[in-house]
């Protein structure tokens, strides 16, 4: 009886370890996909903000040069 119990426990722990590794791998892949998706969203927002800031800076430069041209 002792031998059979040891074999069953060894099989159980081997299966538990295998399923744990598989679960961790799946969680890692899920985390990686979610991280990439959030990174892409943040990058697109950042690019949009950069375009808006550039447009505002150009507008500010144009407004600053207009009074100089009118004074001449």
PQR file of N, CA, C, O and H, with PARSE charges and radii, in Angstrom:
ATOM      1  N   UNK A   1       0.823  -1.196   0.000 -0.4000 1.5000
ATOM      2  CA  UNK A   1       0.000   0.000   0.000 -0.0000 2.0000
ATOM      3  C   UNK A   1       0.865   1.257   0.000  0.5500 1.7000
ATOM      4  O   UNK A   1       0.506   2.253  -0.629 -0.5500 1.4000
ATOM      5  N   UNK A   2       1.992   1.224   0.692 -0.4000 1.5000
ATOM      6  CA  UNK A   2       2.852   2.388   0.766 -0.0000 2.0000
ATOM      7  C   UNK A   2       3.423   2.780  -0.582  0.5500 1.7000
ATOM      8  O   UNK A   2       3.543   3.965  -0.892 -0.5500 1.4000
ATOM      9  H   UNK A   2       2.284   0.415   1.203  0.4000 1.0000
ATOM     10  N   UNK A   3       3.781   1.772  -1.397 -0.4000 1.5000
ATOM     11  CA  UNK A   3       4.345   2.048  -2.713 -0.0000 2.0000
ATOM     12  C   UNK A   3       3.324   2.704  -3.638  0.5500 1.7000
ATOM     13  O   UNK A   3       3.637   3.664  -4.343 -0.5500 1.4000
ATOM     14  H   UNK A   3       3.683   0.809  -1.145  0.4000 1.0000
ATOM     15  N   UNK A   4       2.108   2.182  -3.628 -0.4000 1.5000
ATOM     16  CA  UNK A   4       1.040   2.718  -4.477 -0.0000 2.0000
ATOM     17  C   UNK A   4       0.714   4.149  -4.065  0.5500 1.7000
ATOM     18  O   UNK A   4       0.481   5.006  -4.918 -0.5500 1.4000
ATOM     19  H   UNK A   4       1.854   1.402  -3.055  0.4000 1.0000
ATOM     20  N   UNK A   5       0.698   4.405  -2.772 -0.4000 1.5000
ATOM     21  CA  UNK A   5       0.422   5.754  -2.287 -0.0000 2.0000
ATOM     22  C   UNK A   5       1.519   6.722  -2.725  0.5500 1.7000
ATOM     23  O   UNK A   5       1.222   7.848  -3.125 -0.5500 1.4000
ATOM     24  H   UNK A   5       0.888   3.708  -2.080  0.4000 1.0000
ATOM     25  N   UNK A   6       2.762   6.306  -2.656 -0.4000 1.5000
ATOM     26  CA  UNK A   6       3.868   7.144  -3.092 -0.0000 2.0000
ATOM     27  C   UNK A   6       3.791   7.430  -4.591  0.5500 1.7000
ATOM     28  O   UNK A   6       4.055   8.552  -5.024 -0.5500 1.4000
ATOM     29  H   UNK A   6       3.003   5.392  -2.331  0.4000 1.0000
ATOM     30  N   UNK A   7       3.434   6.428  -5.375 -0.4000 1.5000
ATOM     31  CA  UNK A   7       3.300   6.624  -6.823 -0.0000 2.0000
ATOM     32  C   UNK A   7       2.175   7.600  -7.127  0.5500 1.7000
ATOM     33  O   UNK A   7       2.313   8.474  -7.983 -0.5500 1.4000
ATOM     34  H   UNK A   7       3.219   5.517  -5.023  0.4000 1.0000
ATOM     35  N   UNK A   8       1.061   7.448  -6.423 -0.4000 1.5000
ATOM     36  CA  UNK A   8      -0.071   8.355  -6.637 -0.0000 2.0000
ATOM     37  C   UNK A   8       0.275   9.786  -6.226  0.5500 1.7000
ATOM     38  O   UNK A   8      -0.064  10.734  -6.934 -0.5500 1.4000
ATOM     39  H   UNK A   8       0.948   6.738  -5.727  0.4000 1.0000
ATOM     40  N   UNK A   9       0.942   9.943  -5.094 -0.4000 1.5000
ATOM     41  CA  UNK A   9       1.335  11.284  -4.659 -0.0000 2.0000
ATOM     42  C   UNK A   9       2.339  11.901  -5.625  0.5500 1.7000
ATOM     43  O   UNK A   9       2.248  13.088  -5.941 -0.5500 1.4000
ATOM     44  H   UNK A   9       1.218   9.173  -4.519  0.4000 1.0000
ATOM     45  N   UNK A  10       3.288  11.108  -6.092 -0.4000 1.5000
ATOM     46  CA  UNK A  10       4.265  11.606  -7.061 -0.0000 2.0000
ATOM     47  C   UNK A  10       3.570  12.027  -8.351  0.5500 1.7000
ATOM     48  O   UNK A  10       3.894  13.063  -8.932 -0.5500 1.4000
ATOM     49  H   UNK A  10       3.362  10.144  -5.835  0.4000 1.0000
ATOM     50  N   UNK A  11       2.616  11.219  -8.790 -0.4000 1.5000
ATOM     51  CA  UNK A  11       1.871  11.568 -10.008 -0.0000 2.0000
ATOM     52  C   UNK A  11       1.051  12.838  -9.799  0.5500 1.7000
ATOM     53  O   UNK A  11       0.983  13.697 -10.678 -0.5500 1.4000
ATOM     54  H   UNK A  11       2.353  10.377  -8.318  0.4000 1.0000
ATOM     55  N   UNK A  12       0.430  12.944  -8.628 -0.4000 1.5000
ATOM     56  CA  UNK A  12      -0.359  14.130  -8.331 -0.0000 2.0000
ATOM     57  C   UNK A  12       0.511  15.379  -8.349  0.5500 1.7000
ATOM     58  O   UNK A  12       0.160  16.375  -8.982 -0.5500 1.4000
ATOM     59  H   UNK A  12       0.485  12.245  -7.914  0.4000 1.0000
ATOM     60  N   UNK A  13       1.645  15.329  -7.659 -0.4000 1.5000
ATOM     61  CA  UNK A  13       2.509  16.509  -7.601 -0.0000 2.0000
ATOM     62  C   UNK A  13       3.145  16.829  -8.949  0.5500 1.7000
ATOM     63  O   UNK A  13       3.367  17.998  -9.267 -0.5500 1.4000
ATOM     64  H   UNK A  13       1.930  14.520  -7.145  0.4000 1.0000
ATOM     65  N   UNK A  14       3.437  15.807  -9.739 -0.4000 1.5000
ATOM     66  CA  UNK A  14       3.958  16.054 -11.084 -0.0000 2.0000
ATOM     67  C   UNK A  14       2.894  16.752 -11.940  0.5500 1.7000
ATOM     68  O   UNK A  14       3.202  17.689 -12.676 -0.5500 1.4000
ATOM     69  H   UNK A  14       3.257  14.858  -9.480  0.4000 1.0000
ATOM     70  N   UNK A  15       1.659  16.297 -11.840 -0.4000 1.5000
ATOM     71  CA  UNK A  15       0.572  16.943 -12.583 -0.0000 2.0000
ATOM     72  C   UNK A  15       0.312  18.359 -12.092  0.5500 1.7000
ATOM     73  O   UNK A  15       0.056  19.262 -12.889 -0.5500 1.4000
ATOM     74  H   UNK A  15       1.408  15.536 -11.241  0.4000 1.0000
ATOM     75  N   UNK A  16       0.379  18.553 -10.760 -0.4000 1.5000
ATOM     76  CA  UNK A  16       0.164  19.893 -10.208 -0.0000 2.0000
ATOM     77  C   UNK A  16       1.266  20.840 -10.653  0.5500 1.7000
ATOM     78  O   UNK A  16       0.994  21.995 -10.980 -0.5500 1.4000
ATOM     79  H   UNK A  16       0.587  17.820 -10.113  0.4000 1.0000
ATOM     80  N   UNK A  17       2.499  20.370 -10.669 -0.4000 1.5000
ATOM     81  CA  UNK A  17       3.613  21.212 -11.114 -0.0000 2.0000
ATOM     82  C   UNK A  17       3.481  21.548 -12.591  0.5500 1.7000
ATOM     83  O   UNK A  17       3.715  22.688 -12.995 -0.5500 1.4000
ATOM     84  H   UNK A  17       2.720  19.432 -10.403  0.4000 1.0000
ATOM     85  N   UNK A  18       3.109  20.566 -13.394 -0.4000 1.5000
ATOM     86  CA  UNK A  18       2.941  20.800 -14.831 -0.0000 2.0000
ATOM     87  C   UNK A  18       1.824  21.795 -15.096  0.5500 1.7000
ATOM     88  O   UNK A  18       1.979  22.697 -15.919 -0.5500 1.4000
ATOM     89  H   UNK A  18       2.919  19.641 -13.066  0.4000 1.0000
ATOM     90  N   UNK A  19       0.708  21.641 -14.411 -0.4000 1.5000
ATOM     91  CA  UNK A  19      -0.404  22.567 -14.630 -0.0000 2.0000
ATOM     92  C   UNK A  19      -0.061  23.963 -14.090  0.5500 1.7000
ATOM     93  O   UNK A  19      -0.515  24.965 -14.643 -0.5500 1.4000
ATOM     94  H   UNK A  19       0.582  20.909 -13.742  0.4000 1.0000
ATOM     95  N   UNK A  20       0.728  24.034 -13.026 -0.4000 1.5000
ATOM     96  CA  UNK A  20       1.158  25.343 -12.516 -0.0000 2.0000
ATOM     97  C   UNK A  20       2.032  26.056 -13.532  0.5500 1.7000
ATOM     98  O   UNK A  20       1.854  27.246 -13.790 -0.5500 1.4000
ATOM     99  H   UNK A  20       1.096  23.221 -12.577  0.4000 1.0000
ATOM    100  N   UNK A  21       2.982  25.321 -14.110 -0.4000 1.5000
ATOM    101  CA  UNK A  21       3.837  25.935 -15.132 -0.0000 2.0000
ATOM    102  C   UNK A  21       3.025  26.375 -16.344  0.5500 1.7000
ATOM    103  O   UNK A  21       3.259  27.449 -16.899 -0.5500 1.4000
ATOM    104  H   UNK A  21       3.127  24.354 -13.901  0.4000 1.0000
ATOM    105  N   UNK A  22       2.078  25.550 -16.749 -0.4000 1.5000
ATOM    106  CA  UNK A  22       1.233  25.912 -17.892 -0.0000 2.0000
ATOM    107  C   UNK A  22       0.396  27.146 -17.563  0.5500 1.7000
ATOM    108  O   UNK A  22       0.252  28.043 -18.394 -0.5500 1.4000
ATOM    109  H   UNK A  22       1.888  24.678 -16.298  0.4000 1.0000
ATOM    110  N   UNK A  23      -0.149  27.190 -16.360 -0.4000 1.5000
ATOM    111  CA  UNK A  23      -0.943  28.354 -15.957 -0.0000 2.0000
ATOM    112  C   UNK A  23      -0.115  29.621 -15.892  0.5500 1.7000
ATOM    113  O   UNK A  23      -0.565  30.684 -16.319 -0.5500 1.4000
ATOM    114  H   UNK A  23      -0.031  26.462 -15.685  0.4000 1.0000
ATOM    115  N   UNK A  24       1.093  29.515 -15.358 -0.4000 1.5000
ATOM    116  CA  UNK A  24       1.970  30.687 -15.302 -0.0000 2.0000
ATOM    117  C   UNK A  24       2.356  31.159 -16.694  0.5500 1.7000
ATOM    118  O   UNK A  24       2.443  32.362 -16.941 -0.5500 1.4000
ATOM    119  H   UNK A  24       1.459  28.651 -15.010  0.4000 1.0000
ATOM    120  N   UNK A  25       2.584  30.228 -17.597 -0.4000 1.5000
ATOM    121  CA  UNK A  25       2.912  30.587 -18.976 -0.0000 2.0000
ATOM    122  C   UNK A  25       1.746  31.310 -19.643  0.5500 1.7000
ATOM    123  O   UNK A  25       1.947  32.306 -20.338 -0.5500 1.4000
ATOM    124  H   UNK A  25       2.513  29.251 -17.396  0.4000 1.0000
ATOM    125  N   UNK A  26       0.541  30.817 -19.434 -0.4000 1.5000
ATOM    126  CA  UNK A  26      -0.644  31.462 -20.005 -0.0000 2.0000
ATOM    127  C   UNK A  26      -0.835  32.852 -19.412  0.5500 1.7000
ATOM    128  O   UNK A  26      -1.157  33.794 -20.135 -0.5500 1.4000
ATOM    129  H   UNK A  26       0.378  30.008 -18.869  0.4000 1.0000
ATOM    130  N   UNK A  27      -0.639  32.990 -18.100 -0.4000 1.5000
ATOM    131  CA  UNK A  27      -0.748  34.309 -17.470 -0.0000 2.0000
ATOM    132  C   UNK A  27       0.318  35.261 -17.992  0.5500 1.7000
ATOM    133  O   UNK A  27       0.045  36.443 -18.204 -0.5500 1.4000
ATOM    134  H   UNK A  27      -0.377  32.224 -17.512  0.4000 1.0000
ATOM    135  N   UNK A  28       1.528  34.755 -18.202 -0.4000 1.5000
ATOM    136  CA  UNK A  28       2.607  35.591 -18.740 -0.0000 2.0000
ATOM    137  C   UNK A  28       2.249  36.084 -20.136  0.5500 1.7000
ATOM    138  O   UNK A  28       2.418  37.265 -20.442 -0.5500 1.4000
ATOM    139  H   UNK A  28       1.749  33.795 -18.030  0.4000 1.0000
ATOM    140  N   UNK A  29       1.759  35.193 -20.975 -0.4000 1.5000
ATOM    141  CA  UNK A  29       1.362  35.592 -22.337 -0.0000 2.0000
ATOM    142  C   UNK A  29       0.222  36.608 -22.293  0.5500 1.7000
ATOM    143  O   UNK A  29       0.228  37.577 -23.053 -0.5500 1.4000
ATOM    144  H   UNK A  29       1.622  34.234 -20.727  0.4000 1.0000
ATOM    145  N   UNK A  30      -0.754  36.397 -21.412 -0.4000 1.5000
ATOM    146  CA  UNK A  30      -1.869  37.322 -21.277 -0.0000 2.0000
ATOM    147  C   UNK A  30      -1.371  38.689 -20.814  0.5500 1.7000
ATOM    148  O   UNK A  30      -1.810  39.720 -21.324 -0.5500 1.4000
ATOM    149  H   UNK A  30      -0.759  35.610 -20.795  0.4000 1.0000
ATOM    150  N   UNK A  31      -0.466  38.694 -19.858 -0.4000 1.5000
ATOM    151  CA  UNK A  31       0.115  39.947 -19.381 -0.0000 2.0000
ATOM    152  C   UNK A  31       0.858  40.652 -20.500  0.5500 1.7000
ATOM    153  O   UNK A  31       0.751  41.870 -20.645 -0.5500 1.4000
ATOM    154  H   UNK A  31      -0.110  37.856 -19.443  0.4000 1.0000
ATOM    155  N   UNK A  32       1.609  39.902 -21.290 -0.4000 1.5000
ATOM    156  CA  UNK A  32       2.385  40.482 -22.390 -0.0000 2.0000
ATOM    157  C   UNK A  32       1.459  41.116 -23.429  0.5500 1.7000
ATOM    158  O   UNK A  32       1.731  42.214 -23.914 -0.5500 1.4000
ATOM    159  H   UNK A  32       1.695  38.913 -21.172  0.4000 1.0000
ATOM    160  N   UNK A  33       0.370  40.429 -23.769 -0.4000 1.5000
ATOM    161  CA  UNK A  33      -0.577  40.965 -24.752 -0.0000 2.0000
ATOM    162  C   UNK A  33      -1.249  42.232 -24.214  0.5500 1.7000
ATOM    163  O   UNK A  33      -1.405  43.213 -24.942 -0.5500 1.4000
ATOM    164  H   UNK A  33       0.149  39.537 -23.375  0.4000 1.0000
ATOM    165  N   UNK A  34      -1.644  42.205 -22.938 -0.4000 1.5000
ATOM    166  CA  UNK A  34      -2.280  43.382 -22.345 -0.0000 2.0000
ATOM    167  C   UNK A  34      -1.299  44.546 -22.270  0.5500 1.7000
ATOM    168  O   UNK A  34      -1.676  45.690 -22.521 -0.5500 1.4000
ATOM    169  H   UNK A  34      -1.517  41.408 -22.348  0.4000 1.0000
ATOM    170  N   UNK A  35      -0.060  44.269 -21.930 -0.4000 1.5000
ATOM    171  CA  UNK A  35       0.956  45.322 -21.853 -0.0000 2.0000
ATOM    172  C   UNK A  35       1.178  45.953 -23.221  0.5500 1.7000
ATOM    173  O   UNK A  35       1.256  47.176 -23.329 -0.5500 1.4000
ATOM    174  H   UNK A  35       0.246  43.339 -21.726  0.4000 1.0000
ATOM    175  N   UNK A  36       1.280  45.143 -24.259 -0.4000 1.5000
ATOM    176  CA  UNK A  36       1.472  45.665 -25.613 -0.0000 2.0000
ATOM    177  C   UNK A  36       0.281  46.501 -26.057  0.5500 1.7000
ATOM    178  O   UNK A  36       0.460  47.535 -26.701 -0.5500 1.4000
ATOM    179  H   UNK A  36       1.217  44.149 -24.171  0.4000 1.0000
ATOM    180  N   UNK A  37      -0.926  46.072 -25.725 -0.4000 1.5000
ATOM    181  CA  UNK A  37      -2.121  46.822 -26.114 -0.0000 2.0000
ATOM    182  C   UNK A  37      -2.154  48.188 -25.414  0.5500 1.7000
ATOM    183  O   UNK A  37      -2.452  49.202 -26.047 -0.5500 1.4000
ATOM    184  H   UNK A  37      -1.072  45.233 -25.201  0.4000 1.0000
ATOM    185  N   UNK A  38      -1.855  48.213 -24.139 -0.4000 1.5000
ATOM    186  CA  UNK A  38      -1.850  49.482 -23.408 -0.0000 2.0000
ATOM    187  C   UNK A  38      -0.731  50.380 -23.922  0.5500 1.7000
ATOM    188  O   UNK A  38      -0.918  51.590 -24.040 -0.5500 1.4000
ATOM    189  H   UNK A  38      -1.613  47.390 -23.626  0.4000 1.0000
ATOM    190  N   UNK A  39       0.425  49.808 -24.227 -0.4000 1.5000
ATOM    191  CA  UNK A  39       1.541  50.586 -24.750 -0.0000 2.0000
ATOM    192  C   UNK A  39       1.164  51.243 -26.076  0.5500 1.7000
ATOM    193  O   UNK A  39       1.491  52.408 -26.303 -0.5500 1.4000
ATOM    194  H   UNK A  39       0.577  48.824 -24.131  0.4000 1.0000
ATOM    195  N   UNK A  40       0.489  50.517 -26.940 -0.4000 1.5000
ATOM    196  CA  UNK A  40       0.075  51.081 -28.227 -0.0000 2.0000
ATOM    197  C   UNK A  40      -0.932  52.213 -28.031  0.5500 1.7000
ATOM    198  O   UNK A  40      -0.869  53.223 -28.731 -0.5500 1.4000
ATOM    199  H   UNK A  40       0.224  49.571 -26.756  0.4000 1.0000
ATOM    200  N   UNK A  41      -1.858  52.054 -27.088 -0.4000 1.5000
ATOM    201  CA  UNK A  41      -2.832  53.109 -26.826 -0.0000 2.0000
ATOM    202  C   UNK A  41      -2.149  54.363 -26.301  0.5500 1.7000
ATOM    203  O   UNK A  41      -2.456  55.473 -26.736 -0.5500 1.4000
ATOM    204  H   UNK A  41      -1.910  51.233 -26.519  0.4000 1.0000
ATOM    205  N   UNK A  42      -1.225  54.185 -25.368 -0.4000 1.5000
ATOM    206  CA  UNK A  42      -0.514  55.334 -24.799 -0.0000 2.0000
ATOM    207  C   UNK A  42       0.344  55.994 -25.864  0.5500 1.7000
ATOM    208  O   UNK A  42       0.440  57.221 -25.906 -0.5500 1.4000
ATOM    209  H   UNK A  42      -0.975  53.284 -25.015  0.4000 1.0000
ATOM    210  N   UNK A  43       0.963  55.211 -26.713 -0.4000 1.5000
ATOM    211  CA  UNK A  43       1.795  55.766 -27.772 -0.0000 2.0000
ATOM    212  C   UNK A  43       0.961  56.592 -28.754  0.5500 1.7000
ATOM    213  O   UNK A  43       1.404  57.651 -29.198 -0.5500 1.4000
ATOM    214  H   UNK A  43       0.885  54.215 -26.678  0.4000 1.0000
ATOM    215  N   UNK A  44      -0.230  56.124 -29.094 -0.4000 1.5000
ATOM    216  CA  UNK A  44      -1.076  56.887 -30.011 -0.0000 2.0000
ATOM    217  C   UNK A  44      -1.560  58.184 -29.368  0.5500 1.7000
ATOM    218  O   UNK A  44      -1.653  59.210 -30.043 -0.5500 1.4000
ATOM    219  H   UNK A  44      -0.590  55.263 -28.734  0.4000 1.0000
ATOM    220  N   UNK A  45      -1.868  58.150 -28.080 -0.4000 1.5000
ATOM    221  CA  UNK A  45      -2.265  59.372 -27.380 -0.0000 2.0000
ATOM    222  C   UNK A  45      -1.087  60.338 -27.316  0.5500 1.7000
ATOM    223  O   UNK A  45      -1.259  61.544 -27.488 -0.5500 1.4000
ATOM    224  H   UNK A  45      -1.792  57.317 -27.532  0.4000 1.0000
ATOM    225  N   UNK A  46       0.091  59.815 -27.073 -0.4000 1.5000
ATOM    226  CA  UNK A  46       1.288  60.649 -27.001 -0.0000 2.0000
ATOM    227  C   UNK A  46       1.566  61.320 -28.342  0.5500 1.7000
ATOM    228  O   UNK A  46       1.891  62.506 -28.383 -0.5500 1.4000
ATOM    229  H   UNK A  46       0.231  58.835 -26.933  0.4000 1.0000
ATOM    230  N   UNK A  47       1.442  60.578 -29.431 -0.4000 1.5000
ATOM    231  CA  UNK A  47       1.651  61.153 -30.757 -0.0000 2.0000
ATOM    232  C   UNK A  47       0.610  62.230 -31.047  0.5500 1.7000
ATOM    233  O   UNK A  47       0.935  63.274 -31.613 -0.5500 1.4000
ATOM    234  H   UNK A  47       1.177  59.615 -29.397  0.4000 1.0000
ATOM    235  N   UNK A  48      -0.630  61.982 -30.663 -0.4000 1.5000
ATOM    236  CA  UNK A  48      -1.680  62.965 -30.874 -0.0000 2.0000
ATOM    237  C   UNK A  48      -1.390  64.248 -30.098  0.5500 1.7000
ATOM    238  O   UNK A  48      -1.551  65.352 -30.620 -0.5500 1.4000
ATOM    239  H   UNK A  48      -0.894  61.135 -30.202  0.4000 1.0000
ATOM    240  N   UNK A  49      -0.960  64.089 -28.848 -0.4000 1.5000
ATOM    241  CA  UNK A  49      -0.621  65.266 -28.056 -0.0000 2.0000
ATOM    242  C   UNK A  49       0.576  66.008 -28.630  0.5500 1.7000
ATOM    243  O   UNK A  49       0.605  67.239 -28.613 -0.5500 1.4000
ATOM    244  H   UNK A  49      -0.828  63.193 -28.425  0.4000 1.0000
ATOM    245  N   UNK A  50       1.553  65.285 -29.132 -0.4000 1.5000
ATOM    246  CA  UNK A  50       2.705  65.935 -29.758 -0.0000 2.0000
ATOM    247  C   UNK A  50       2.280  66.766 -30.967  0.5500 1.7000
ATOM    248  O   UNK A  50       2.766  67.881 -31.157 -0.5500 1.4000
ATOM    249  H   UNK A  50       1.530  64.286 -29.145  0.4000 1.0000
ATOM    250  N   UNK A  51       1.374  66.228 -31.782 -0.4000 1.5000
ATOM    251  CA  UNK A  51       0.887  66.991 -32.943 -0.0000 2.0000
ATOM    252  C   UNK A  51       0.145  68.245 -32.504  0.5500 1.7000
ATOM    253  O   UNK A  51       0.315  69.310 -33.098 -0.5500 1.4000
ATOM    254  H   UNK A  51       0.979  65.323 -31.628  0.4000 1.0000
ATOM    255  N   UNK A  52      -0.678  68.121 -31.465 -0.4000 1.5000
ATOM    256  CA  UNK A  52      -1.422  69.279 -30.981 -0.0000 2.0000
ATOM    257  C   UNK A  52      -0.495  70.348 -30.410  0.5500 1.7000
ATOM    258  O   UNK A  52      -0.692  71.539 -30.649 -0.5500 1.4000
ATOM    259  H   UNK A  52      -0.816  67.256 -30.982  0.4000 1.0000
ATOM    260  N   UNK A  53       0.514  69.921 -29.657 -0.4000 1.5000
ATOM    261  CA  UNK A  53       1.460  70.870 -29.081 -0.0000 2.0000
ATOM    262  C   UNK A  53       2.245  71.567 -30.179  0.5500 1.7000
ATOM    263  O   UNK A  53       2.473  72.775 -30.109 -0.5500 1.4000
ATOM    264  H   UNK A  53       0.674  68.954 -29.462  0.4000 1.0000
ATOM    265  N   UNK A  54       2.657  70.820 -31.189 -0.4000 1.5000
ATOM    266  CA  UNK A  54       3.378  71.422 -32.317 -0.0000 2.0000
ATOM    267  C   UNK A  54       2.510  72.448 -33.032  0.5500 1.7000
ATOM    268  O   UNK A  54       2.986  73.523 -33.396 -0.5500 1.4000
ATOM    269  H   UNK A  54       2.472  69.839 -31.246  0.4000 1.0000
ATOM    270  N   UNK A  55       1.245  72.119 -33.232 -0.4000 1.5000
ATOM    271  CA  UNK A  55       0.339  73.061 -33.895 -0.0000 2.0000
ATOM    272  C   UNK A  55       0.162  74.324 -33.054  0.5500 1.7000
ATOM    273  O   UNK A  55       0.147  75.431 -33.593 -0.5500 1.4000
ATOM    274  H   UNK A  55       0.858  71.246 -32.936  0.4000 1.0000
ATOM    275  N   UNK A  56       0.031  74.166 -31.741 -0.4000 1.5000
ATOM    276  CA  UNK A  56      -0.110  75.339 -30.878 -0.0000 2.0000
ATOM    277  C   UNK A  56       1.160  76.185 -30.859  0.5500 1.7000
ATOM    278  O   UNK A  56       1.085  77.413 -30.832 -0.5500 1.4000
ATOM    279  H   UNK A  56       0.043  73.267 -31.303  0.4000 1.0000
ATOM    280  N   UNK A  57       2.314  75.545 -30.871 -0.4000 1.5000
ATOM    281  CA  UNK A  57       3.567  76.302 -30.900 -0.0000 2.0000
ATOM    282  C   UNK A  57       3.713  77.069 -32.204  0.5500 1.7000
ATOM    283  O   UNK A  57       4.173  78.211 -32.197 -0.5500 1.4000
ATOM    284  H   UNK A  57       2.375  74.547 -30.893  0.4000 1.0000
ATOM    285  N   UNK A  58       3.330  76.462 -33.328 -0.4000 1.5000
ATOM    286  CA  UNK A  58       3.375  77.174 -34.611 -0.0000 2.0000
ATOM    287  C   UNK A  58       2.415  78.350 -34.604  0.5500 1.7000
ATOM    288  O   UNK A  58       2.739  79.429 -35.100 -0.5500 1.4000
ATOM    289  H   UNK A  58       2.957  75.535 -33.334  0.4000 1.0000
ATOM    290  N   UNK A  59       1.224  78.137 -34.038 -0.4000 1.5000
ATOM    291  CA  UNK A  59       0.241  79.215 -33.957 -0.0000 2.0000
ATOM    292  C   UNK A  59       0.768  80.350 -33.102  0.5500 1.7000
ATOM    293  O   UNK A  59       0.589  81.520 -33.438 -0.5500 1.4000
ATOM    294  H   UNK A  59       0.961  77.261 -33.635  0.4000 1.0000
ATOM    295  N   UNK A  60       1.412  80.014 -32.007 -0.4000 1.5000
ATOM    296  CA  UNK A  60       1.972  81.032 -31.116 -0.0000 2.0000
ATOM    297  C   UNK A  60       3.096  81.795 -31.815  0.5500 1.7000
ATOM    298  O   UNK A  60       3.202  83.012 -31.665 -0.5500 1.4000
ATOM    299  H   UNK A  60       1.558  79.064 -31.734  0.4000 1.0000
ATOM    300  N   UNK A  61       3.934  81.092 -32.576 -0.4000 1.5000
ATOM    301  CA  UNK A  61       4.999  81.766 -33.313 -0.0000 2.0000
ATOM    302  C   UNK A  61       4.426  82.707 -34.363  0.5500 1.7000
ATOM    303  O   UNK A  61       4.926  83.816 -34.545 -0.5500 1.4000
ATOM    304  H   UNK A  61       3.848  80.103 -32.698  0.4000 1.0000
ATOM    305  N   UNK A  62       3.386  82.272 -35.049 -0.4000 1.5000
ATOM    306  CA  UNK A  62       2.761  83.118 -36.071 -0.0000 2.0000
ATOM    307  C   UNK A  62       2.141  84.362 -35.443  0.5500 1.7000
ATOM    308  O   UNK A  62       2.221  85.453 -36.007 -0.5500 1.4000
ATOM    309  H   UNK A  62       2.979  81.370 -34.902  0.4000 1.0000
ATOM    310  N   UNK A  63       1.523  84.195 -34.276 -0.4000 1.5000
ATOM    311  CA  UNK A  63       0.919  85.346 -33.607 -0.0000 2.0000
ATOM    312  C   UNK A  63       1.989  86.298 -33.079  0.5500 1.7000
ATOM    313  O   UNK A  63       1.774  87.510 -33.033 -0.5500 1.4000
ATOM    314  H   UNK A  63       1.457  83.309 -33.818  0.4000 1.0000
ATOM    315  N   UNK A  64       3.127  85.764 -32.684 -0.4000 1.5000
ATOM    316  CA  UNK A  64       4.206  86.613 -32.173 -0.0000 2.0000
ATOM    317  C   UNK A  64       4.860  87.396 -33.301  0.5500 1.7000
ATOM    318  O   UNK A  64       5.307  88.521 -33.074 -0.5500 1.4000
ATOM    319  H   UNK A  64       3.302  84.780 -32.720  0.4000 1.0000
ATOM    320  N   UNK A  65       4.931  86.851 -34.492 -0.4000 1.5000
ATOM    321  CA  UNK A  65       5.574  87.552 -35.606 -0.0000 2.0000
ATOM    322  C   UNK A  65       4.631  88.538 -36.278  0.5500 1.7000
ATOM    323  O   UNK A  65       5.107  89.475 -36.919 -0.5500 1.4000
ATOM    324  H   UNK A  65       4.568  85.937 -34.676  0.4000 1.0000
ATOM    325  N   UNK A  66       3.343  88.377 -36.166 -0.4000 1.5000
ATOM    326  CA  UNK A  66       2.397  89.298 -36.799 -0.0000 2.0000
ATOM    327  C   UNK A  66       2.479  90.723 -36.257  0.5500 1.7000
ATOM    328  O   UNK A  66       2.475  91.657 -37.059 -0.5500 1.4000
ATOM    329  H   UNK A  66       2.956  87.616 -35.645  0.4000 1.0000
ATOM    330  N   UNK A  67       2.555  90.944 -34.944 -0.4000 1.5000
ATOM    331  CA  UNK A  67       2.677  92.332 -34.488 -0.0000 2.0000
ATOM    332  C   UNK A  67       3.985  92.982 -34.935  0.5500 1.7000
ATOM    333  O   UNK A  67       4.016  94.194 -35.149 -0.5500 1.4000
ATOM    334  H   UNK A  67       2.558  90.185 -34.292  0.4000 1.0000
ATOM    335  N   UNK A  68       5.041  92.230 -35.079 -0.4000 1.5000
ATOM    336  CA  UNK A  68       6.300  92.783 -35.555 -0.0000 2.0000
ATOM    337  C   UNK A  68       6.160  93.229 -37.011  0.5500 1.7000
ATOM    338  O   UNK A  68       6.699  94.269 -37.390 -0.5500 1.4000
ATOM    339  H   UNK A  68       5.016  91.245 -34.905  0.4000 1.0000
ATOM    340  N   UNK A  69       5.459  92.472 -37.813 -0.4000 1.5000
ATOM    341  CA  UNK A  69       5.266  92.822 -39.208 -0.0000 2.0000
ATOM    342  C   UNK A  69       4.330  94.017 -39.323  0.5500 1.7000
ATOM    343  O   UNK A  69       4.504  94.844 -40.218 -0.5500 1.4000
ATOM    344  H   UNK A  69       5.022  91.627 -37.505  0.4000 1.0000
ATOM    345  N   UNK A  70       3.355  94.127 -38.450 -0.4000 1.5000
ATOM    346  CA  UNK A  70       2.430  95.257 -38.509 -0.0000 2.0000
ATOM    347  C   UNK A  70       3.109  96.546 -38.064  0.5500 1.7000
ATOM    348  O   UNK A  70       2.746  97.622 -38.540 -0.5500 1.4000
ATOM    349  H   UNK A  70       3.213  93.455 -37.722  0.4000 1.0000
ATOM    350  N   UNK A  71       4.077  96.466 -37.169 -0.4000 1.5000
ATOM    351  CA  UNK A  71       4.768  97.651 -36.678 -0.0000 2.0000
ATOM    352  C   UNK A  71       5.720  98.203 -37.718  0.5500 1.7000
ATOM    353  O   UNK A  71       6.052  99.387 -37.664 -0.5500 1.4000
ATOM    354  H   UNK A  71       4.371  95.592 -36.782  0.4000 1.0000
ATOM    355  N   UNK A  72       6.162  97.416 -38.638 -0.4000 1.5000
ATOM    356  CA  UNK A  72       7.133  97.889 -39.637 -0.0000 2.0000
ATOM    357  C   UNK A  72       6.519  98.738 -40.653  0.5500 1.7000
ATOM    358  O   UNK A  72       7.205  99.211 -41.559 -0.5500 1.4000
ATOM    359  H   UNK A  72       5.892  96.454 -38.682  0.4000 1.0000
TER
END
